[in-house]
């Protein structure tokens, strides 16, 4: 569990160094907004990581094992790449910055593949919820340190030194990888690259419920994702000041998400994955409906605190169950490839389905929009009924052990 939290931290650390922190540096350097906008494309490796994941199911590096060997190498090169961004010059050559940033995101996505596989193979199914919640909380801490902390330090040290410091911090990930235990290598792991590419998909899509599993992953958090995408314009439209929003989101929202993840992970140990998905899914829908209530209350600071706390708490719990479910659906022989596929699919609502939410809010009004987002959770939860025969029995069985 300690390793899950620490690896989550190192997984979240690089993310915003090619996002908001890099955007701030480029804008300060005088780079035009069109170029800055195009830099969103450097994040493409995060959505296509399943394409090269089979390499890590097939090949091992000598010395540390199939997972730790690759992690040790990737984390070292990633640390050098992050530090390398500090030597770039956005004001004179932004496209060279783009090349280095793309290398960073590719290596960061590769690290995510290996860490997800390591966590899946090191923990039992019933432990995936708590392990996943600790991983997610570590991830958020890494993001917070590099985004908030990085921007604050940039005022005193400059952006170049911030990237050098973050590169040095990333290098310490090797200590965790060295200390961690290599997971047991399951029988039937691929012996050729073609097996590593083909067998994970043949095994997964050979299941009776394969398409329903994929549909569930798409739908379970869709309403929550759609609502979250429009919360900032909603707060401003309600008349809240940016200071009020920032203080409440950071003070209440961040810690509510952390606590929610921990509570969710512990409850999964007690209730099992199936019951937890039902309970947390219902709480997510109710918290989304809370925004519709806030829209009728108006700019009530107490209402804002309550709604943000409840929404982030339930989102943290839902994410813990969701991560546990995805991990439990991977075959340990092909963990890297199958988990990369499922996690890439999980990102589709965030990118595609959230795109028309602004138009929907304008057409429907805030109250009806958030009620719609709450109701859109129903189809995903109903799909759970198809899983009761095997997921419910398995979860209850393991919870009792």
C-alpha positions, 0 to 999 in steps of 0.5 A: 500500500505504501508503494501504491501511494508513492508510485501514485505520487511519481505518476502524477508528478510529470502531468502538469509539467507539460500542461498548466506549468508549461503554459504559464512559462510559455505565456510569460515568455511571450508565446502566442495563444494559438501556439500554446493551445496547440501544445495540448497535442503533446498529451496524446500519448496518454490516450494511446498508451495501449498501443505500445503496452504489449512490449512490457507484457512480453519483454523483461530487462535483466536484474530487477524483473519484468515490472521493476526493470522497465520502471527503473529505466523509464523513471531515470530517462523521464527524470532527465527529460523533465530536467531537459525542459529546463534547458529549453527556450520557449521564447526563441524555439517553442517547437523544440520545447514541444519535442521535449514535452512530447518525450516527457508525456510519452515516458510519463504514459509509459510509466503509468502503464508499468505502475498500473500493471505493478499495482494490479499484479501485487494486490489481490482483487479485494485490495484493489480499491484501497490500493487504487485510492492510495495511488490516486491520492498520491497522484493528486499530491504529485500534481498539486506539488508540481502545479501549485508548488511549481508556480510559486517557486517559479516566482522566486527561482524561475521556470528553468530551475523549477524543471531542474528541481522536478527532474531531481525529484523524479529521479528519487522514484528509483529508490521506491522501485528498488525497494518494492518487491517484484510481482510473481510472474504468472503462468502463461505470460506471452513468449512472443511479441505477437502473442503479447499483441494478440492474446490480451485482446483475444482473451478479453473479447472472448468473454461473454460480458466483454462489450458490457464491461466496456460500455459500463466503463464508458457510462459509469462516471459519464454524468459526473464527468459532464457535470464537473466539466462545467462547474467553473462557469456555473460557479461564476454565473451564480455570482461567486467570486474567484477567491471564494471558488479557489478557497472552497475548491482547494480547502474543501474540495481537495481534502474531501476527494482525498478522504473520499478515496480513503473511505471508498478503499476501506469500504470496498474491503468490507462490502466488496466491489459490486456493492461499492459500485452501487453505493458510490454510483448512487452517491455520485448521482445525488451529488451531481443533483446537488448542483441543481439545488445550488442553482436554485439557492443562488450564491450561498457560500454555505451551499457551495461548501456543502455541494463541493464537499459532497461532490468531491467526497462521492467522486473520490469514493466512486473513483476508488471503486472504478479503479478497483473494478478495472483492475479486477477485469484484467488478466494478470498474464496481460496486465499492462496491455489490458489495463492500458486499454481500459484506462484509455477508454475511461478517458473518452468521456473526459475528452469527447462527451464533455465537449458539448456540455457548454451548449447543453447548459446554454440550451437547458439551463443550469438546473435541468442540465445538472438533473440530466447529468444525474440521470445519465448515471442510471444506464451505467448502474443498470449494467451492473445487474448483468455483473451480479452473477460473477462480480457480486459472488467474487467480491463477497467471497473475497471480502470474507477471506 
